[in-house]
Amino acid sequence: FVDCWLLIASATFLEELLGVGHMAMLGRFRRRVAAAALSRLVSEGVLPASVLLEQPARLARLAGVMVKVCQEVDRFAADISHLDGLDFEQELNSDFVLAARLNLSKGDAVRHLDVFATFQSAMAALAAAAGGEAGLMALLQAGGGQSPAGQVRAVF
C-alpha cells in the first residue's frame, strides 16, 4: 500500500517533463495531496512510523517527495492564481460544470495547506521513532540512491 502510494506520488509524467502546463499543474497537485496525506497519517499515528523506518529506501522516497513539494510551493501558488483567474467565456468555453468544479475547489484544504508544517510534524514523529534526528538522518542516508538527507535538513 505505502509503496504504491509513494510510487504514484513520486512519478513525473512525460507531459509534465515536456512542459505541458496543465499536466504539470496536475502533477504538482497530485504530489502535494499524496505527500501531505502520508505525512498526516504518520504524524497522527495512523500509519506507524516503523512502516517507513524499517525500509530506508521507502523513507527516502517519502522525504524526496516532501522536498519536491516544498520546492514547488511557489509554482503551486501560481497554479492556483491561474485557475482562479480563468475567464468563463474565453478559457472555460462557458462550461458550467467546469466552472462549478473550479469554484468548489476554492475551498479545498490542499490549496491552503501549510506543507512545511505538515511535513515538519511528520518528520518529528519519524525522528522520535528513529531515536532522534541523527537516527532519522542516518536512515535517510541508508536509503540509497540520491539521499535527500541534506535537502531535508535545509527544508525543515
C-alpha positions, 0 to 999 in steps of 0.5 A: 500500500505505502509503496504504491502510494509513494510510487504514484506520488513520486512519478513525473509524467512525460507531459509534465517533463515536456512542459505541458502546463496543465499536466504539470499543474496536475502533477504538482497537485497530485504530489502535494495531496499524496505527500501531505496525506502520508505525512498526516497519517504518520504524524497522527499515528495512523500509519506507524512510523516503523512502516517507513523506518524499517525500509530506508529506501521507502523513507527516502522516497517519502522525504524526496517527495516532501522536498519536491513539494516544498520546492514547488510551493511557489509554482503551486501558488501560481497554479492556483492564481491561474485557475482562479483567474480563468475567464468563463467565456474565453478559457472555460468555453462557458462550461458550467460544470467546469466552472462549478468544479473550479469554484468548489475547489476554492475551498479545498484544504490542499490549496491552503495547506501549510506543507512545511508544517505538515511535513515538519510534524511528520518528520518529528514523529519519524525522528522520535521513532528513529531515536532522534534526528541523527537516527532519522538522518542516518536512515535517510542516508541508508536509503540509497540512491540520491539521499535527500538527507541534506535537502531535508535538513535545509527544508525543515 
